[in-house]
Amino acid sequence: MPKQGSITLWGPWVFCFGIAFWFAPLKEPVIWLPPVALVFALIAFIWTHKVHPSAIRALFLWAMVLAFLIGMCVAEIRSYRKAAPVMPMGSKSWVVTGKLHRVDRERGHRARYLVRVNKIEGLEETNLPKFVRVGGLRGDAEIGSLVKFRATLEPPKPAILPGGFSFSRNAWFKQIGGTGFTWGHLKVIEPPSGMPAQLQLTRFRYQLAKSIRDKMPGSSGSVAAALITGDRSGIPEQLAQAYRDTGLGHLLAISGLHMSLVGGLTFMFASIVFAAIPAIGARMDARKPAAIAGLLVSFSYLMISGATAPTQRAFIMLALIFIAVLLGRRALSIRTISVAAFLVALISPEYVASPGFQMSFSASLALIAVYQYAGKWFSNRRNTNNIDGPIIRTLQKMSLFFMGILLTSLIAGIATAPFASWHFHKIAVYSLLGNLLAMPVFSIVVMPFLFMGFCLMPFGFEGPFFQVSGFGLDLIAKISMYISDLPGAVWGVATAPPITLLFEALALIFLCLNFARLKYLAAILIVASLLFRLQVAQPVLWLGQSGGALLVQTAQSKQMYSFGKPNKFALRQFNEAIGKPSQILPPLEKASQANCDQNGCSIQIKNRLLAIRTNNDDVETDCQLVDLLIVTHPLHSRQQPACATTKVLVLSKDKGSLFYLKGNSWISKKSLNQRIWDQPNQSQKQNR
């Protein structure tokens, strides 16, 4: 039976599910359906409330339906409001004039620039994209400069694989209408002047990150800059991968841990200072002005760090805690994180579909739910007076500290595992060990000294603090590199049906929101999701733009081989999708079962003969012998009759497709790419 407050407890999560449901389909939902359904649901809720005001369950269910449909409508409105022109299809050279808004990924002599477009020669003003993102030579211009350059630009690309990461959707909500690379340098037409506040903040963050990297050379400086400003572009890829493979990737993304350390340190120091001032400490609770100080510093950190979804969640929760201190109320509860989820999803609905939102809130929800039970035990243990002396008490406190780290890592790891395996297709096996070794260093050494050093930068006294923090970061880097090199450090997880993630997310909500009867349903959902994952079929064939991959299976083993010249990024995504993230595919010519010559290769796959041609010469003969033919270009009209009974795949046409063998039939699965961000120019015409 729903209780008082159940709607505010469950509503935010149902609202988020509504948003996720709108983003999930590969084909654009009917635009009028969510608002019309919302109107009917609202009428039904009002009618039920008037006619059957005591029907608590019915009212609760209709309230949840309303929350779900409101989530869908909010996602739809946000998506259409973000509509902006994109570059014409095809890769072409353009002369662009615009204001430099952001500089990131500065590696070697290259950098990536985000430019607010003022003019593109050859395009009408109504067809100008709002932003373009280009790779160019490093150090060409400062943020806020008006620049002119020639660049090869094309629209952001849709998902390469069915259900894979979509660059077009990511760019859509940032209103980036073109990506590419520059020819030569960016020419500065006007230096920075008259910048709006947001651009000034972006420039300050860039200069701050650069200053930290200059004062802390090496990889530790790049990580330190990421911890303060959120700019991770300078972190070496090998080190970032080691962090992820050790279960320490959350340290690089500013979230609740970082925000709580910064806000908590501020609150602690401010409490001591205000308590020591007689005019304040004698008249009021020193924690209340300290809470205001913590709130202001946390908000500043939110702005400096880039205000990503995990950071927004962390700030909202910390702000609610400080407000609770001011009001003398309970600070942290399930309702607190429910409110935080609703606010973040309302501000930026697209974040709900991101791994940052899902993993951040799943970990926080699980931790709060568990510590509501375990917290009392820890508190009793911490406050127990022990007669064995200070040494034993110190050892007890240390053991509780490490037990807390172990329990926190275990809970967060279990809660985020479904989302990590879904988005990144791997699980860090030794994450408990990595967090147990690294978290004390991070919490006691890295963040406190880095924060104090940052505060002292205007006075030039940051050196010793940055040195101590750098020592801690170097130690964590060694821990992550060592653990990531251990055998079996990473388990690959193949792509599973979307229903598995739905079941696992529902199970987490049911378990954490403490509704007794639903806990049994949560267990059923977990078992069902595991069964779905175990039944995932491995694709036999993948086609890319100019090549692909093929599964060759024998009685003893099975091995994926590459053919043609597949795009490296696309091939890496495919490897991750089949649960082999670090796999390097050998060329098909090295397969003992393959017969190859200058025209291509043929091979037997589960009693089906397959041929891959590098050209279309004399394909008529192949069509009489093989069951499946892969060619680089469409067949000529004179070749088509001979291949009428043979399945013919064309790389340029069937790119992004996965193929499975079911019995003697080839089953294909292809990215539809029929959302508004995949066909933006068409959607804009419809809007007009």
VEXDO-329156 format. One record per residue (C-alpha): residue in three letters; z, x, y. Coordinates in pm, whole numbers, plus 50000, padded with zeros to 5 digits. Each point is the difference from the previous one (the first is absolute). Layout:
# residues N
ALAZXY;...
***
This chain:
# residues 688
MET500005000050000;PRO499045015250342;LYS503005006950223;GLN500495001050375;GLY497985029150137;SER497675001649698;ILE496944993450217;THR500745029350232;LEU500685021949696;TRP496904991349798;GLY497644989750277;PRO499175035150131;TRP498995012349654;VAL497884969149929;PHE498435005450345;CYS499095035749894;PHE498564987449670;GLY497804976150199;ILE498655028950205;ALA499375020849686;PHE498274970449834;TRP497564997350291;PHE499165037249980;ALA499665000949619;PRO496584983549931;LEU496865021350001;LYS498104970750152;GLU500854985250340;PRO502154968349972;VAL498724967950159;ILE501095003150362;TRP501154963950047;LEU501954997149673;PRO503365016650096;PRO500484981250332;VAL499004966449845;ALA502355005949706;LEU502755009450246;VAL499604967250189;PHE500234979349679;ALA503035020149880;LEU501724994750336;ILE499364962449979;ALA501414999649646;PHE503115019250111;ILE500664976550293;TRP499434969049783;THR502365013149730;HIS502665008150259;LYS499854964950148;VAL499694979949680;HIS502135021549765;PRO502295021050223;SER502335007649707;ALA497215013749778;ILE501055036050056;ARG497775015149732;ALA496904981850120;LEU500645010350360;PHE500585035949893;LEU496765000949799;TRP498004985250288;ALA501595025650235;MET498845027849768;VAL496504985249989;LEU500014999650381;ALA501175036350015;PHE497235010149757;LEU497284981950195;ILE501295012950334;GLY499705035149856;MET496384993249903;CYS499214986150344;VAL501655029250179;ALA497985024749790;GLU496794980950067;ILE500604997950376;ARG500885036950019;SER496885009849805;TYR497604980250218;ARG501715010650324;LYS499455036449905;ALA496234994849974;ALA498055026450191;PRO496405012749979;VAL499145027849757;MET497165024949989;PRO496684988949850;MET499515006249630;GLY498725034249901;SER500875035050112;LYS498435008850336;SER500575023750291;TRP501394984850323;VAL501115012650342;VAL503514986850069;THR502074999550318;GLY503644989849986;LYS503665008650052;LEU501775021749743;HIS502924979849861;ARG501305020749712;VAL499655033849832;ASP501105004949641;ARG499275019449683;GLU499695033350180;ARG499235023849716;GLY498305033350048;HIS497364996550270;ARG499484962849938;ALA501764969050135;ARG499614962349988;TYR499674980350325;LEU500504963250079;VAL497924990250303;ARG500124967750203;VAL496324992650059;ASN498624994650351;LYS496325004349924;ILE497655007549710;GLU496415007250094;GLY497714975249825;LEU502644972849951;GLU500604970150225;GLU503464996350149;THR500734969149788;ASN499335020249683;LEU502225029650090;PRO502835006849752;LYS503435002650156;PHE500815033249830;VAL498135026349801;ARG501585027349790;VAL498175033049966;GLY500615034249856;GLY499245028850234;LEU500945034750117;ARG503665005350076;GLY501355003450354;ASP497044984750180;ALA501954975950222;GLU503434986450085;ILE501174964649931;GLY499044977750294;SER496855019850086;LEU496684982550054;VAL497615016949756;LYS496344998849904;PHE498555011549669;ARG497244994949746;ALA501154988149659;THR498684985749677;LEU501724966349960;GLU500044972449740;PRO502154969249934;PRO503295005449813;LYS499344998049626;PRO501294972149775;ALA501865005849674;ILE498245024049763;LEU501574984749690;PRO500944963949920;GLY503474995250147;GLY499965035150148;PHE501005011950346;SER497824984550271;PHE499285022250300;SER498304970650169;ARG503174978549986;ASN502175028750120;ALA497615006550291;TRP499644962750078;PHE503604995750108;LYS499845032050205;GLN496734987450154;ILE498185031749897;GLY496324990649988;GLY498465033249900;THR500835032449820;GLY498145032749971;PHE499785035450136;THR498925016650323;TRP497105023350061;GLY501545028350200;HIS502884997750247;LEU501474970950191;LYS499025003250367;VAL502844991650240;ILE498694978550287;GLU503384992250160;PRO503425015349926;PRO502924977049911;SER501104977850288;GLY501404965250058;MET500894994749633;PRO501734967949886;ALA503495002349852;GLN498834997649639;LEU497555028650045;GLN502655020950176;LEU502314994449703;THR497245010549759;ARG499415031650202;PHE503735007450011;ARG500244996149621;TYR497045023349947;GLN501415026550235;LEU503464996849845;ALA498615004649647;LYS498025030450116;SER503075014750171;ILE502134995849686;ARG497335016449785;ASP499805028950247;LYS503785005249996;MET500234996249620;PRO496955017949856;GLY498814993549647;SER500174969049787;SER503624993050101;GLY498864994850360;SER497324975249889;VAL502564980549797;ALA502495001150290;ALA497334986350236;ALA499364971949751;LEU503724991549985;ILE500234996650379;THR496594986850110;GLY498574985249678;ASP496975023650025;ARG499445012349644;SER496525014250059;GLY501225036050013;ILE501764999449661;PRO498065020349739;GLU498514976949737;GLN501505020449715;LEU503504996150144;ALA499544962950072;GLN498794995049642;ALA503035018849867;TYR502304977350202;ARG498294969249854;ASP500015013249643;THR503735007450027;GLY500914965750133;LEU500735014050346;GLY497034984650177;HIS502364975950176;LEU501425029550196;LEU496655004950176;ALA499704963550109;ILE502524990750268;SER502004970949864;GLY503564987749951;LEU501375033949897;HIS498795017550314;MET500854971450234;SER503504995849855;LEU500705037450026;VAL498885001450364;GLY501684967350099;GLY503065007749789;LEU500485034750148;THR499654985950351;PHE502504972349923;MET502485024849849;PHE499875025050288;ALA500014972550263;SER503064983849836;ILE501895032950016;VAL499015006050363;PHE500804964650119;ALA503324999949812;ALA500945032650175;ILE499404984750344;PRO503244982050099;ALA498264975450232;ILE497884987749706;GLY502025007149686;ALA503164983050133;ARG498234968450116;MET497524991849725;ASP498815008549653;ALA498115032950044;ARG497574989449727;LYS498444973350224;PRO498635023150272;ALA499145024349720;ALA497944972449837;ILE498064995750325;ALA499335037650008;GLY498894999349637;LEU497694970750071;LEU498365017550297;VAL499505032749811;SER498634981649695;PHE497524981350220;SER498895032950156;TYR499515014549652;LEU497954969349905;MET497655005850294;ILE499715037749949;SER499364996549627;GLY497054976350035;ALA501674966949902;THR498484996749653;ALA501004971049771;PRO502835018849819;THR501315012650335;GLN499904965050148;ARG501914986949698;ALA502595027650032;PHE500444994550373;ILE500344962249969;MET502655003849730;LEU501865026950195;ALA499784979250319;LEU501494970249816;ILE502805022549874;PHE500805012550351;ILE499854964550136;ALA502404989449724;VAL502385027750110;LEU499814987150358;LEU500734964449884;GLY502595009849741;ARG497964985349713;ARG498985012149653;ALA497315026350047;LEU497825002249690;SER498944972749757;ILE497024985649815;ARG499474976650294;THR499685030050232;ILE497125015049807;SER498424965549963;VAL499944996650379;ALA498585035350030;ALA497224991949752;PHE499104968450190;LEU499865017550339;VAL497885029349876;ALA497624976549817;LEU499734977150303;ILE499205029050236;SER497505017149769;PRO499024978049703;GLU497575026149869;TYR502965023049921;VAL501084976449721;ALA497065011949787;SER500835036850061;PRO502005022049760;GLY502325010250286;PHE501194964550059;GLN500314991149634;MET501815031549889;SER502265001350304;PHE501214964249970;SER500235000449620;ALA502245030750006;SER502174986450282;LEU500334965649840;ALA501005014649664;LEU502495024550155;ILE501734973150207;ALA500154976449701;VAL501525026449770;TYR502425014550253;GLN501354965450075;TYR501525003249654;ALA500455037549964;GLY501085005950361;LYS503484986049944;TRP500515023949705;PHE498855030050210;SER502234989250288;ASN503044997149773;ARG499345034149849;ARG499535015850342;ASN503224985550138;THR502165007549697;ASN502915022950087;ASN500125027749742;ILE503185020649956;ASP498135029049839;GLY499425017450332;PRO497165005750248;ILE497815019649758;ILE499864971649747;ARG499424974550278;THR497155021250137;LEU498465002449654;GLN500354962549957;LYS498254993450332;MET497225024449908;SER499544983349664;LEU499794965950169;PHE497475014150248;PHE497735013149724;MET500544968649793;GLY498884979750301;ILE496845021250033;LEU499304996349628;LEU500544962450004;THR497984995550319;SER497085020249860;LEU500134981249671;ILE500044965550165;ALA497325008750257;GLY497845016249730;ILE500144969449773;ALA499394975950289;THR497005019150138;ALA498445010149665;PRO497784968849967;PHE498605004650351;ALA499605037849966;SER498164996249669;TRP497804972650147;HIS498975018150319;PHE500135036649892;HIS499494996649622;LYS502775024149909;ILE503755002849955;ALA502125030850081;VAL501945005949677;TYR502555024150145;SER500694980850321;LEU503714996949914;LEU500325037649963;GLY497995006350317;ASN502084976150209;LEU503295012649856;LEU499135035850103;ALA498224992950330;MET501874970950156;PRO503285018850074;VAL497985027250174;PHE497984974550194;SER502964978450102;ILE502465027750085;VAL497775028350123;VAL496464989250089;MET500284967850202;PRO503295006550189;PHE498945034550118;LEU496444989050071;PHE501264970650206;MET502435021850197;GLY497265025950056;PHE497654972950126;CYS502644987550245;LEU500515035650131;MET496285007950041;PRO499974991450375;PHE502715026650054;GLY498415026649778;PHE502925001649755;GLU498194986249696;GLY499335033649829;PRO503105003849774;PHE499934963449899;PHE496315001349910;GLN500645031449795;VAL502694982649794;SER497824969249955;GLY497035022049906;PHE502125017249735;GLY500804966049851;LEU496364989350005;ASP498925032449831;LEU502604993949730;ILE498764964449944;ALA496425013149984;LYS501005024549725;ILE501784972249811;SER496984977050022;MET497535027249898;TYR502155010249704;ILE500594964849868;SER496404989050052;ASP498875029149779;LEU502224989049710;PRO498144986549694;GLY499434962550019;ALA501194997450360;VAL497564971850071;TRP498984970449788;GLY496644984750077;VAL499864961950007;ALA496704981649962;THR499064971650234;ALA501544967349883;PRO499034964150081;PRO501364987350334;ILE502154974449818;THR502235028349873;LEU501005009750354;LEU500644963450083;PHE502274996049695;GLU501905032250075;ALA500484991350369;LEU501264965149911;ALA502365014649740;LEU501465023750259;ILE500554971550247;PHE501594977749735;LEU502375027749886;CYS501075010850348;LEU500454966250166;ASN502664991049744;PHE498774966049884;ALA501534998149651;ARG497424979049818;LEU497075019950137;LYS501335032349846;TYR498844987849660;LEU496584992550145;ALA499995035350149;ALA500465014749653;ILE497084979249870;LEU497815011550291;ILE500815036649933;VAL499114996749631;ALA496784981750089;SER498985026850252;LEU500595027449742;LEU497834981449748;PHE497224997250259;ARG500265037150075;LEU499815009149631;GLN496834979749957;VAL498065017150279;ALA496605010849867;GLN498625033950099;PRO496534999050156;VAL497225016849807;LEU497825006550303;TRP500355003550376;LEU497105002350245;GLY500215016450342;GLN497475005550278;SER498265029649834;GLY501775004249666;GLY502854987049790;ALA502245004749701;LEU499694991149632;LEU502574996649721;VAL499005017849680;GLN502184990449705;THR500225014449650;ALA502314993349707;GLN502245028750113;SER499964997750379;LYS498484984850311;GLN498835018250312;MET498544990050334;TYR496915019050118;SER498284999650338;PHE496264997450056;GLY497805004050306;LYS501745010050322;PRO502784974850057;ASN501945000150327;LYS503185020749953;PHE502274974850169;ALA498514971149802;LEU500355019749676;ARG503655007350081;GLN500624962950062;PHE498404992049666;ASN502175025749820;GLU503094984450157;ALA498864965049903;ILE499765009749632;GLY503415016950010;LYS498775036350008;PRO500775010650360;SER499745037749943;GLN497094999049757;ILE496965022150064;LEU496974984849830;PRO497575023649823;PRO496274992850041;LEU498364978049737;GLU497765028949897;LYS503055016349837;ALA500654970649768;SER499045009049643;GLN498734964549939;ALA497605000650298;ASN496295008749978;CYS498915013650338;ASP496815013850152;GLN498515003550347;ASN499504962250025;GLY503584990549919;CYS502324992849706;SER500354974749721;ILE503154993049803;GLN501424975549744;ILE502934979050130;LYS501634977049741;ASN496744994849811;ARG498134994050324;LEU497415025150119;LEU500165008450370;ALA497605021250208;ILE500535015050345;ARG496845010750182;THR499715024250293;ASN496574985050083;ASN498014969049917;ASP497095017249825;ASP499054985249663;VAL503034976849984;GLU497924975149801;THR500545020849686;ASP503765001450057;CYS500134962350045;GLN498604995149649;LEU502765021749848;VAL503204995450197;ASP502384971050064;LEU500985011050351;LEU497975020550247;ILE501395015350321;VAL497495010650265;THR500305013250354;HIS497484976350161;PRO498694964949925;LEU497164998049745;HIS496414995050112;SER498434966349930;ARG497795015749729;GLN503095013449821;GLN501994967750003;PRO498204981549713;ALA500755028349754;CYS503694998850099;ALA500394962150001;THR502284999949691;THR502015030850101;LYS502934999650239;VAL499035022450292;LEU502535012450256;VAL499005015550333;LEU502465023950166;SER499094989750354;LYS500324962949912;ASP502874999049748;LYS502255026050165;GLY503714992749977;SER499654981249671;LEU502155003949689;PHE498594991749657;TYR501824990849680;LEU498694995549646;LYS501164967649842;GLY498474997949656;ASN496335007850056;SER499924987350358;TRP500375019150325;ILE502494983450235;SER499835010650365;LYS502614998450274;LYS498915006850356;SER501634999850341;LEU498814968250170;ASN500785013150351;GLN499664965350151;ARG502954999650239;ILE499564998750378;TRP500735037350031;ASP497215007549750;GLN497444979350194;PRO501345002050356;ASN496814994350195;GLN499304968249803;SER503534987050061;GLN499685006750373;LYS496804979450013;GLN501834971649827;ASN502855002550251;ARG497584998250292;
***
